[in-house]
Amino acid sequence: MELSTLPDDAEDLRTMLLEVSAIKETLEAELAGQRLELENLREQIRLLLHKRFGPSSERLSDDQLQLFNEAEDLTDKEEATAAAAPIVVQAHTRVRTGRRPLPASLPRVEVLHDLSAEEKICPLDGCELKRIGEETSEQLLVIPAKMQVLHHVRPKYACPRCQEGVKIAPPPPQVIPKSMASAGLLAYIAISKYADALPLYRQEKIFERWGVVLSRTTMANWMVQTGTALQPIVNLLRDDLLDDPYIQCDETRCQVLKEPGRPAQRQSYIWAQRGGAPGRPVILFDYDSSRGGEVPQRLFEGFSGYLQTDGYDGYNAVCKNNPKIIRVGCLAHARRRFAEAVKAQIKSKGGAGPSKLSLAHQGLGFIKELYKIEKEIRGQSAPERKAAREAQARPILDKIETWLQGARDQAPPKSLTGRALGYLHDQWNNLTRYLEDGRLEIDNNRIENAIRPFVIGRKNWLFSDTVKGAEASANIYSVIETAKANGLDPYRYFLHLLTELPKAQRVEDFEKLLPTRCTEEEIRETIDRDPAFR
């Protein structure tokens, strides 16, 4: 019965039906919201299960992308396929690489395996055998680290007549004065911990096997003093970093147990920055207890140029307060969000997900085309890269922008696909700014790769005990990672640096020691002068 057909004396029934209808609409809206929330939670569970048990790669095959292409793209491809000639694929020839030869630079020790004198006599006629050739093979031998003591002797001299004016040679300058730690030992401990992620307690056990008692507390104090001694080097590297018009930045957590006014459970942060002149990259790490916007303002005070980061809002203040800083986004972070949406989809028997998740596949397909262009222009000059991006990448970005306007209305905002689309929309200006300059990268992967050794080390040594320890670790990481980025062997460079650093007096002396300016010849000369390596 329609409400309008009810008699007037049924007013109470009409009111009741209206209330029931309103309650029904409310319940249906709540049910729809709960269903959407439930689907979002299921999506999160599928993503967590994929992260736990599935592959971590963000790559997506061309076959998967074809399942979700737009209708007009499929039509175009079908027409092109019908008109195209048959494609002939050449047979694949597998190349057998075999065992790689051992480096020619390694010293060779010849081991002769000869016949005995009796075996060199022919058993048939008793004639002595004549050598007609030889067969050779090589094996790699590893000799464990050798411990030895540098016994310094400084003779004293005095006048035998007046018995006054005793003379003695000054002690050799050391990074840690009056310490038993040589430059070689400090370099070994530092590289083992910060480059090879070997915690001090494990090094303590290793030294015990070699018969040397060296506590982790002593080594920790040495690393703090070493990091402090490196401050002039880090300061000069920061000057070089800020002089370059392009810096990449990222941050990661770091726990410090004994920080004044903060509980041990609170997270602090390591801020990593990468820049420097072409061919002389600089990678710096900086410790701070905060992840707030005041940290980038301190780090990039006086900087002018492009600052590439992820979408974290903590960088907004430095770009707003300094108009000379231009923000550049990271397309890898946008790609990662679409990849997570794809991983969280429900897999059907045919291998394709539900239609609403096809937006994530489409987003990944667009981004894959942009990265394909970057791969093709890698190694070209900055003007060539800029021209190639204008000709090839800009049309794709224009297409993405048009697609994005309609795609956002098709995905729930709180779903993984909706969040990926929202990130792409909110960061659009920053993400497309790499077109402006050929020196810019499409993503922030270089600084993320540079920060990875710290993250790996953190999994082993877990935390820093004090703020001084965290700051010293940041300095040591800065010098080691910059040396690696400039093609230097970190141990050999550190041995050279810690040997020559105590002798430096002028700014020019410190500049010669920078990993961006130091040469292999200088390192070799320092090592050759060291009596321990003669």
C-alpha positions as CSV (number, residue, x, y, z in Angstrom):
1,M,0.0,0.0,0.0
2,E,1.3,3.4,-1.0
3,L,1.7,6.0,1.8
4,S,-0.5,8.4,-0.2
5,T,-3.4,5.9,-0.2
6,L,-3.7,5.6,3.5
7,P,-6.8,7.1,5.1
8,D,-6.4,10.2,7.3
9,D,-7.2,8.2,10.4
10,A,-4.1,6.1,9.8
11,E,-1.7,9.1,10.6
12,D,0.1,7.1,13.3
13,L,0.7,4.3,10.8
14,R,2.0,6.7,8.2
15,T,4.4,8.3,10.8
16,M,5.6,4.8,11.8
17,L,6.2,3.8,8.2
18,L,8.2,7.0,7.6
19,E,10.3,6.3,10.6
20,V,10.9,2.7,9.5
21,S,11.9,4.0,6.0
22,A,14.4,6.4,7.6
23,I,15.8,3.7,9.8
24,K,16.2,1.4,6.8
25,E,18.1,4.0,4.8
26,T,20.3,4.7,7.8
27,L,21.1,1.0,8.3
28,E,21.7,0.5,4.6
29,A,24.2,3.4,4.6
30,E,25.9,2.0,7.7
31,L,26.0,-1.4,6.1
32,A,27.5,0.0,2.9
33,G,30.1,1.8,5.0
34,Q,30.9,-1.4,7.0
35,R,31.2,-3.4,3.8
36,L,33.6,-0.8,2.4
37,E,35.7,-0.8,5.6
38,L,35.7,-4.6,5.7
39,E,37.0,-4.7,2.1
40,N,39.7,-2.2,3.0
41,L,40.7,-4.3,5.9
42,R,40.8,-7.5,3.8
43,E,42.9,-5.6,1.3
44,Q,45.3,-4.7,4.0
45,I,45.5,-8.3,5.2
46,R,46.2,-9.5,1.6
47,L,48.9,-6.9,1.3
48,L,50.5,-8.0,4.6
49,L,50.4,-11.6,3.6
50,H,52.0,-10.8,0.3
51,K,54.7,-8.8,2.0
52,R,55.3,-11.8,4.3
53,F,55.2,-14.6,1.8
54,G,55.2,-13.1,-1.7
55,P,58.0,-11.6,-3.8
56,S,58.9,-8.0,-3.1
57,S,59.5,-6.9,-6.7
58,E,57.3,-4.1,-8.0
59,R,57.6,-5.3,-11.6
60,L,54.6,-6.2,-13.6
61,S,54.7,-8.3,-16.8
62,D,53.3,-6.9,-20.0
63,D,50.7,-9.7,-20.1
64,Q,49.3,-8.6,-16.8
65,L,49.1,-5.0,-18.0
66,Q,47.3,-5.9,-21.2
67,L,44.4,-7.3,-19.1
68,F,43.6,-3.9,-17.8
69,N,44.4,-1.5,-20.6
70,E,41.8,1.1,-21.6
71,A,39.2,0.0,-24.2
72,E,40.5,2.4,-26.9
73,D,44.1,1.2,-26.3
74,L,42.9,-2.4,-26.8
75,T,41.1,-1.5,-30.0
76,D,44.1,0.3,-31.4
77,K,46.3,-2.7,-30.6
78,E,43.9,-5.2,-32.2
79,E,43.8,-3.1,-35.4
80,A,47.5,-2.8,-35.4
81,T,48.0,-6.5,-34.9
82,A,45.6,-7.4,-37.8
83,A,47.6,-5.2,-40.2
84,A,51.0,-6.1,-39.0
85,A,53.2,-8.6,-40.6
86,P,54.2,-11.8,-38.7
87,I,56.9,-11.3,-36.1
88,V,59.9,-13.5,-36.4
89,V,61.7,-14.1,-33.1
90,Q,65.3,-15.2,-33.4
91,A,66.4,-18.3,-31.5
92,H,68.0,-17.7,-28.2
93,T,71.6,-18.8,-27.9
94,R,72.7,-19.5,-24.3
95,V,76.2,-18.1,-23.6
96,R,78.2,-20.2,-21.2
97,T,80.2,-17.9,-19.1
98,G,82.2,-20.5,-17.2
99,R,84.3,-19.8,-14.2
100,R,85.5,-16.3,-13.9
101,P,89.3,-15.9,-13.7
102,L,90.8,-14.7,-10.5
103,P,91.9,-11.1,-10.4
104,A,95.3,-10.6,-11.9
105,S,96.2,-8.0,-9.3
106,L,96.3,-10.6,-6.5
107,P,99.7,-11.9,-5.6
108,R,100.5,-15.4,-6.8
109,V,102.3,-18.1,-4.8
110,E,103.6,-20.9,-6.9
111,V,103.1,-24.4,-5.5
112,L,105.1,-27.0,-7.5
113,H,103.8,-30.6,-7.6
114,D,106.6,-32.6,-9.3
115,L,107.5,-36.2,-9.7
116,S,110.0,-37.9,-7.4
117,A,113.5,-38.7,-8.8
118,E,112.5,-42.4,-9.2
119,E,109.3,-41.5,-11.1
120,K,111.4,-39.4,-13.6
121,I,113.0,-42.6,-14.9
122,C,111.3,-44.4,-17.8
123,P,110.3,-47.9,-16.7
124,L,110.8,-49.3,-20.2
125,D,114.4,-48.4,-21.1
126,G,115.7,-46.6,-17.9
127,C,116.1,-43.3,-19.7
128,E,115.6,-40.0,-17.8
129,L,112.3,-38.3,-18.6
130,K,112.4,-34.9,-20.3
131,R,110.0,-32.1,-19.3
132,I,107.8,-31.3,-22.2
133,G,105.2,-28.9,-20.7
134,E,103.0,-28.4,-17.7
135,E,99.4,-28.1,-16.5
136,T,98.4,-25.2,-14.3
137,S,95.3,-24.4,-12.2
138,E,94.6,-21.8,-9.6
139,Q,92.8,-21.8,-6.2
140,L,91.9,-18.8,-4.1
141,L,93.5,-18.7,-0.6
142,V,92.2,-16.5,2.2
143,I,94.6,-15.6,5.0
144,P,92.7,-14.4,8.1
145,A,93.5,-11.0,9.6
146,K,96.9,-10.9,11.3
147,M,97.4,-9.3,14.7
148,Q,100.7,-7.6,15.5
149,V,102.0,-5.0,17.8
150,L,103.6,-1.7,16.7
151,H,106.4,-1.3,19.2
152,H,107.3,2.4,19.0
153,V,110.9,3.2,20.2
154,R,112.0,6.8,20.7
155,P,115.6,7.1,21.8
156,K,116.6,9.8,24.2
157,Y,119.7,12.0,23.8
158,A,121.5,14.2,26.2
159,C,124.9,16.0,26.4
160,P,127.4,13.9,28.2
161,R,129.3,16.9,29.4
162,C,126.6,19.3,30.8
163,Q,124.0,16.6,31.2
164,E,121.3,19.1,30.2
165,G,118.9,19.5,27.3
166,V,117.6,15.9,26.8
167,K,116.2,15.5,23.3
168,I,113.7,12.9,22.1
169,A,111.6,12.6,18.9
170,P,108.0,13.6,19.3
171,P,105.4,10.8,19.4
172,P,103.6,10.2,16.1
173,P,100.4,12.1,15.8
174,Q,97.3,10.0,16.5
175,V,93.6,10.3,16.1
176,I,93.2,9.3,19.7
177,P,96.2,10.5,21.6
178,K,97.9,8.1,24.1
179,S,95.7,5.3,22.9
180,M,96.9,1.8,22.0
181,A,94.6,1.9,18.9
182,S,96.5,2.4,15.7
183,A,95.0,3.9,12.6
184,G,94.8,0.4,11.1
185,L,92.9,-0.9,14.1
186,L,90.5,2.0,14.1
187,A,89.9,1.6,10.4
188,Y,89.3,-2.1,10.7
189,I,86.7,-1.7,13.5
190,A,85.0,1.2,11.8
191,I,84.7,-0.6,8.4
192,S,83.6,-3.8,10.1
193,K,80.8,-2.1,11.9
194,Y,79.6,0.6,9.5
195,A,80.4,-0.9,6.1
196,D,80.0,-4.6,6.9
197,A,77.3,-4.3,9.6
198,L,79.4,-6.3,12.1
199,P,78.3,-5.3,15.7
200,L,81.0,-4.6,18.3
201,Y,80.0,-7.5,20.4
202,R,80.7,-9.9,17.5
203,Q,84.1,-8.1,16.9
204,E,84.8,-8.6,20.6
205,K,84.4,-12.4,20.1
206,I,86.6,-12.4,17.0
207,F,89.4,-10.6,18.8
208,E,89.1,-13.1,21.6
209,R,89.7,-15.9,19.2
210,W,92.9,-14.1,18.1
211,G,94.0,-14.0,21.7
212,V,93.3,-10.2,22.3
213,V,91.0,-9.0,24.9
214,L,89.3,-5.9,23.5
215,S,85.9,-5.0,25.1
216,R,83.0,-3.6,23.2
217,T,82.9,-0.6,25.6
218,T,86.5,0.3,24.6
219,M,85.8,0.0,20.9
220,A,82.6,2.0,21.3
221,N,84.5,4.9,23.0
222,W,87.1,4.7,20.2
223,M,84.3,5.0,17.5
224,V,82.9,8.1,19.3
225,Q,86.3,9.7,19.4
226,T,86.9,8.8,15.7
227,G,83.6,10.2,14.6
228,T,84.3,13.4,16.5
229,A,87.8,13.7,14.8
230,L,86.1,13.4,11.4
231,Q,84.0,16.5,12.0
232,P,86.2,18.8,9.9
233,I,86.0,16.4,7.0
234,V,82.2,16.3,7.3
235,N,82.0,20.1,7.5
236,L,83.9,20.4,4.2
237,L,81.7,17.8,2.6
238,R,78.6,19.7,3.7
239,D,80.0,22.8,2.0
240,D,80.4,20.8,-1.2
241,L,76.9,19.4,-0.8
242,L,75.2,22.8,-0.4
243,D,77.1,24.3,-3.3
244,D,75.5,21.8,-5.7
245,P,72.1,22.9,-7.1
246,Y,70.6,19.4,-6.7
247,I,70.2,17.4,-3.4
248,Q,68.3,14.3,-2.7
249,C,67.1,13.7,0.9
250,D,65.5,10.9,2.9
251,E,65.2,9.9,6.6
252,T,65.0,6.7,8.6
253,R,64.4,5.9,12.2
254,C,67.2,5.5,14.8
255,Q,66.9,4.6,18.4
256,V,69.0,6.2,21.1
257,L,68.8,4.7,24.6
258,K,70.3,7.5,26.7
259,E,68.9,10.8,25.4
260,P,68.2,13.5,27.9
261,G,64.5,14.2,28.5
262,R,63.4,11.3,26.2
263,P,62.4,7.7,27.1
264,A,64.5,4.9,25.5
265,Q,61.6,3.7,23.4
266,R,61.2,7.0,21.5
267,Q,62.4,7.0,17.9
268,S,65.0,9.4,16.7
269,Y,66.0,9.8,13.0
270,I,69.0,9.8,10.7
271,W,68.7,12.2,7.8
272,A,70.6,11.2,4.6
273,Q,71.5,13.7,1.9
274,R,73.1,13.1,-1.5
275,G,74.5,15.8,-3.8
276,G,77.9,17.1,-4.9
277,A,79.5,18.1,-8.1
278,P,79.3,15.8,-11.2
279,G,81.7,12.9,-10.8
280,R,82.3,13.7,-7.1
281,P,79.2,12.7,-5.2
282,V,78.7,13.5,-1.5
283,I,76.6,11.5,0.8
284,L,76.0,12.8,4.3
285,F,74.2,11.4,7.4
286,D,72.9,13.7,10.1
287,Y,71.3,12.7,13.4
288,D,68.4,14.4,15.0
289,S,65.9,13.4,17.7
290,S,63.1,14.9,15.6
291,R,61.4,14.3,12.3
292,G,59.8,17.7,12.2
293,G,60.2,20.4,9.6
294,E,62.8,22.3,11.6
295,V,65.4,19.7,10.7
296,P,65.4,20.3,6.9
297,Q,65.5,24.0,7.6
298,R,68.7,23.5,9.6
299,L,70.2,21.1,7.1
300,F,69.5,23.2,4.0
301,E,70.0,26.7,5.3
302,G,71.5,28.7,2.5
303,F,70.8,26.1,-0.1
304,S,69.5,27.1,-3.5
305,G,68.3,24.6,-6.1
306,Y,66.3,21.4,-6.4
307,L,65.5,19.3,-3.4
308,Q,64.2,15.8,-4.2
309,T,62.3,14.0,-1.5
310,D,59.3,11.7,-1.0
311,G,55.9,13.1,-0.2
312,Y,56.6,13.7,3.5
313,D,55.1,17.0,4.7
314,G,58.1,17.7,6.9
315,Y,59.9,19.2,3.9
316,N,57.1,21.7,3.2
317,A,58.3,24.3,5.6
318,V,61.9,24.6,4.2
319,C,60.5,25.0,0.6
320,K,57.9,27.5,1.8
321,N,60.4,29.6,3.8
322,N,63.1,29.5,1.2
323,P,61.7,30.3,-2.3
324,K,65.1,29.4,-3.8
325,I,64.5,25.7,-3.0
326,I,62.4,23.9,-5.6
327,R,60.7,20.6,-4.5
328,V,61.0,17.5,-6.7
329,G,59.0,14.4,-6.0
330,C,59.8,10.7,-6.2
331,L,57.9,8.6,-8.8
332,A,59.1,5.4,-7.2
333,H,56.9,6.1,-4.1
334,A,53.9,6.6,-6.4
335,R,54.7,3.3,-8.2
336,R,55.1,1.5,-4.9
337,R,51.6,2.5,-3.9
338,F,50.1,1.1,-7.1
339,A,52.2,-2.0,-6.7
340,E,50.8,-2.6,-3.2
341,A,47.3,-2.2,-4.5
342,V,48.0,-4.8,-7.2
343,K,49.5,-7.2,-4.6
344,A,46.4,-6.9,-2.4
345,Q,43.9,-7.8,-5.0
346,I,41.9,-11.0,-5.1
347,K,43.4,-13.5,-7.5
348,S,40.8,-15.2,-9.7
349,K,41.3,-18.6,-11.4
350,G,42.3,-16.8,-14.6
351,G,45.0,-14.8,-12.8
352,A,43.2,-11.4,-13.1
353,G,41.9,-9.4,-10.3
354,P,38.5,-7.7,-9.9
355,S,37.7,-4.9,-12.3
356,K,38.0,-2.1,-9.7
357,L,41.6,-3.0,-9.1
358,S,42.4,-2.6,-12.8
359,L,43.1,1.1,-12.0
360,A,46.2,0.0,-10.2
361,H,47.4,-2.0,-13.1
362,Q,46.8,0.9,-15.4
363,G,48.7,3.2,-13.1
364,L,51.6,0.8,-13.1
365,G,51.5,0.5,-16.8
366,F,51.8,4.3,-17.3
367,I,54.7,4.5,-14.8
368,K,56.5,1.6,-16.5
369,E,56.5,3.5,-19.8
370,L,58.2,6.5,-18.0
371,Y,60.8,4.3,-16.5
372,K,61.4,2.7,-19.9
373,I,62.3,6.1,-21.2
374,E,64.7,6.7,-18.3
375,K,66.5,3.4,-19.0
376,E,67.0,4.4,-22.7
377,I,68.5,7.8,-21.9
378,R,70.7,6.7,-19.0
379,G,74.2,7.9,-19.4
380,Q,73.3,10.8,-21.7
381,S,74.1,14.4,-21.0
382,A,71.7,16.6,-19.1
383,P,70.5,18.5,-22.2
384,E,69.9,15.3,-24.1
385,R,68.0,13.8,-21.2
386,K,65.8,17.0,-21.0
387,A,65.1,16.9,-24.7
388,A,64.2,13.2,-24.7
389,R,61.9,13.7,-21.7
390,E,60.1,16.6,-23.4
391,A,59.5,14.5,-26.6
392,Q,58.7,11.2,-25.0
393,A,57.7,11.5,-21.3
394,R,55.6,14.6,-21.4
395,P,52.9,13.1,-23.7
396,I,52.6,10.1,-21.3
397,L,52.4,12.4,-18.4
398,D,49.6,14.4,-20.1
399,K,47.8,11.2,-20.7
400,I,48.2,10.2,-17.0
401,E,46.8,13.5,-15.9
402,T,43.7,13.1,-18.0
403,W,43.3,9.5,-16.9
404,L,43.7,10.5,-13.2
405,Q,40.8,12.9,-13.2
406,G,38.3,10.1,-14.0
407,A,40.1,7.3,-12.1
408,R,39.8,9.0,-8.8
409,D,36.0,8.8,-8.9
410,Q,36.1,5.1,-9.5
411,A,38.1,4.0,-6.4
412,P,37.1,4.4,-2.7
413,P,39.5,7.0,-1.3
414,K,40.5,4.8,1.7
415,S,41.3,1.7,-0.5
416,L,44.9,1.1,-1.5
417,T,44.1,2.0,-5.1
418,G,42.3,5.2,-3.9
419,R,45.3,6.1,-1.8
420,A,47.7,5.5,-4.7
421,L,45.6,7.8,-6.9
422,G,45.4,10.4,-4.2
423,Y,49.1,10.4,-3.7
424,L,49.6,10.8,-7.5
425,H,47.1,13.7,-7.6
426,D,48.5,15.5,-4.5
427,Q,52.1,15.2,-5.6
428,W,51.6,15.8,-9.3
429,N,53.5,19.0,-9.6
430,N,56.4,17.6,-7.7
431,L,56.4,14.3,-9.6
432,T,56.5,16.0,-13.0
433,R,59.2,18.6,-12.1
434,Y,62.0,16.2,-13.2
435,L,61.2,17.3,-16.8
436,E,62.6,20.8,-16.0
437,D,66.3,19.8,-15.8
438,G,68.2,16.9,-17.3
439,R,70.3,16.5,-14.1
440,L,67.3,15.5,-12.1
441,E,66.3,11.9,-11.5
442,I,62.9,10.5,-11.9
443,D,62.9,9.1,-8.4
444,N,64.8,9.3,-5.1
445,N,66.3,5.8,-5.4
446,R,70.0,7.0,-5.2
447,I,69.6,8.3,-1.7
448,E,67.5,5.3,-0.7
449,N,70.3,3.0,-1.9
450,A,72.8,5.2,0.0
451,I,70.8,4.9,3.3
452,R,70.5,1.1,2.9
453,P,73.8,0.3,4.6
454,F,72.6,2.1,7.7
455,V,69.3,0.2,7.7
456,I,71.2,-3.1,7.4
457,G,73.5,-2.2,10.2
458,R,70.6,-1.1,12.4
459,K,69.2,-4.7,12.1
460,N,72.5,-5.9,13.7
461,W,73.5,-3.4,16.3
462,L,69.8,-2.2,16.9
463,F,70.5,1.1,18.6
464,S,72.9,3.7,19.8
465,D,73.7,4.1,23.4
466,T,74.1,7.9,23.6
467,V,73.6,11.0,21.4
468,K,77.3,11.3,21.0
469,G,77.5,7.8,19.7
470,A,74.7,8.5,17.2
471,E,76.3,11.6,16.0
472,A,79.7,9.9,15.6
473,S,78.1,7.1,13.7
474,A,76.5,9.6,11.3
475,N,79.9,11.1,10.7
476,I,81.6,7.8,10.1
477,Y,78.7,6.6,7.8
478,S,79.1,9.9,5.8
479,V,82.8,9.4,5.2
480,I,82.5,5.7,4.3
481,E,79.5,6.1,2.0
482,T,81.0,9.1,0.2
483,A,84.3,7.2,-0.3
484,K,82.4,4.2,-1.7
485,A,80.4,6.5,-4.0
486,N,83.7,7.9,-5.3
487,G,85.1,4.5,-6.1
488,L,87.5,4.2,-3.2
489,D,88.1,1.1,-1.2
490,P,86.7,2.1,2.2
491,Y,89.3,0.3,4.4
492,R,92.3,1.6,2.5
493,Y,90.8,5.1,2.4
494,F,90.0,5.1,6.1
495,L,93.5,3.9,6.9
496,H,95.0,6.8,4.8
497,L,92.5,9.3,6.4
498,L,93.2,8.3,10.0
499,T,96.9,8.3,9.4
500,E,97.1,11.7,7.8
501,L,94.2,13.5,9.7
502,P,96.1,14.2,12.9
503,K,98.8,15.9,10.8
504,A,96.4,18.3,9.1
505,Q,96.7,22.0,10.3
506,R,95.3,24.2,7.5
507,V,92.1,24.0,5.5
508,E,94.1,22.9,2.5
509,D,95.4,19.9,4.4
510,F,91.8,18.8,5.3
511,E,90.6,19.4,1.7
512,K,93.3,17.0,0.3
513,L,91.9,14.3,2.6
514,L,88.3,14.5,1.3
515,P,87.1,11.3,-0.3
516,T,85.9,13.4,-3.2
517,R,89.5,14.6,-3.9
518,C,91.8,11.9,-2.6
519,T,93.5,9.7,-5.2
520,E,94.6,6.1,-5.1
521,E,98.2,7.2,-5.5
522,E,98.0,9.2,-2.3
523,I,96.4,6.2,-0.5
524,R,99.1,3.9,-1.7
525,E,101.9,6.2,-0.6
526,T,100.5,6.4,2.9
527,I,100.1,2.6,3.2
528,D,103.6,2.0,1.8
529,R,105.1,4.3,4.4
530,D,103.3,2.4,7.2
531,P,105.8,0.0,8.8
532,A,103.0,-2.5,9.5
533,F,102.4,-3.0,5.7
534,R,106.0,-3.2,4.6
